[in-house]
């Protein structure tokens, strides 16, 4: 029969490997895509304890393809935020604290409710400012393989109870930064 494929039928995991070219150098993309495919099938519930301020613990769940925060769907309207002054160089001139007040105000007025970082925001004052504007943070904790994996645990432990943290980001442009 013309047009019909011969051989094994592909599973979703096989499709994930094919989607990234199946090349040995792309193992990390295949792994992340495989995890994403598997997570689509499983409900995930995480309860985050908030620090002082009188707020109750927040529950974050992934149900199917929807992100629920306290049982309500969260439609993320986000931007990548990498505050480097004009003429500056990343990451040497990265200045979260120097830009957070002005930038968060502009983002809030524009309807932005989430940011993704290129480097980890470790400064809790910066996270507090973002949270006062109800801006969630998708905090990058492992940018590339030049950093030891153990650094992820330290970062997550230090910030895991902060209400601004919505999720952790692992990896960024592995084809360039791997």
N, C-alpha and C positions, 0 to 999 in steps of 0.2 A: 504494500500500500504506500502510495506516495504521501509525503508530508507527515507520516507517523513516525514518532521516535521509537527507536529500539533501545532495549536495555532496561535497567532498574527504574522503577518509579521513584521520583524524588520525594523526600520527606521535607517538611518545613526547614529542618536543620540543613539538609542538603541544599535547599534553595538559598538559604542564608550564605552558605559557602560559595555557591555559584554567583550570588549577587555581588560579592566582593572580589570576584575574579578567581577565587580558589587558589590564589598564589600564596606561597609560603610566607612571603613578606607581609601579607595582610592578615595574619592570624588574629591580631587584636580586634580588627574590625569585624571579622567573622564571629569572634567570641561575643562581642558586644551586641551584634545583631541577633545572634542565637539567644542570648539572654533576653533581649527585648521581645523576641517571638514567644519565648516561653512565658514571660511575665504577662503577656496579653491574655494568657489562658488562666492565670491564677489571681485571685483576689489577694491583695496585700494590705495589711493594716498596721499602722505604726502610730503609737500614741506618744506625742511629744509633750513633755512637761515644760511649762512656761516658767520663767523666773518671776520674781515678785511683780506686783502691779495689779493683783486682784483678779487676773484672768484665769480661767480654768484651762486644763490641759487640752490641747488641740489634737484632733484625730485626723490623720491623713490616710486616705485609701485610694488604691487604684482598682477600679472595677471595670473590667473590660478595657475600653479605651478612654475611660473618663477618670479624671482626677477629682476626688471629693475631699474637701476640707470641712470638717465638722458636719459631714453629711450633705453639704452643698457643692454642686459642681463649681470648679474653679476654671474659668477661661483665662488662660495666661496671655497677657498682653505685655510682652517683654522686649528688652533690648540687651545687647551685650554692653557691658559697662567696663571701660578700661581708662580711667581718668589720668591721662598723661598730658601735661601742659604743651601748648603749641611750641614746636621746636624740640620737645623732649623725646626721650628714647625709652621704649618699653624693654625690660621692666625697671630699669634703673631709676627713672623719673616718675614711676607710678605713685600717685598721691590720693588715696581714697579719702583721707581725712580733710585734705585741702579742698576737695571738690564736692563732698557729699551734701552739704547744705544747699548749695545752688542747684546742683544737678538733680537732687531728689525732689526739690520743689518743681523744677521744670518737668521732670518725669511724671510726678503726680498730676500736674495740670494737664499733661498730655494723655492721661488715662493709663499710664504704664503701671502695672501692678507686680512686675517681676523683673529682676535683672539676672544676667548670667555673667560671671566674672572670668577673666583669663588667669588670674592669680587668686589665691585664697584671701578673703577678707578675714583677718584675724582680730582686727580692732573692734571690740564690742561697742565702743561709742559710735562707730560708723554703722554697725548693725542696728543699734538703737535708733539712730536718726532715720534710717531706712524704714524701720518698723513703725515709727511714729507716723510716717507717710503711708503706711500699709503697703509697703513694697516688699515682696518676698525676695529671697536671695537663693539662686541656684549656684551654690558656692563650689568652685573648682578646687578639688583637693589633690588631684593627681594629673598633672599636665602632660608629662611624658616620662619615658623610661630613664631619663637622666637623674631622676629623684628616687631615692629608695622607697619601696612600698610601705615601709614602716612609718613614714611620715604621714600617711593617710590616717592611721589610727590616732596619732597625736592630735592632728587637726580636728578630726571628728569628735574626739573626747572633749576637747577644749570648747567646742561650739555647739554641741548637739542639743543643748537645752535652750538655745536662743530662739525666740519666737519668729524671728525674721527668716530663719533657715527653713526653706521648703524642701530642698533636696541637695544631694551632693553630685557634683559633676566629675566624672572620671574620663580623662583623655581630652585632647584638643588637637585636631588636624594631625593624626598619627602619621599620615603619609609625609608630612613635613617635619614633625617634631618627635617621631618615634625613635 
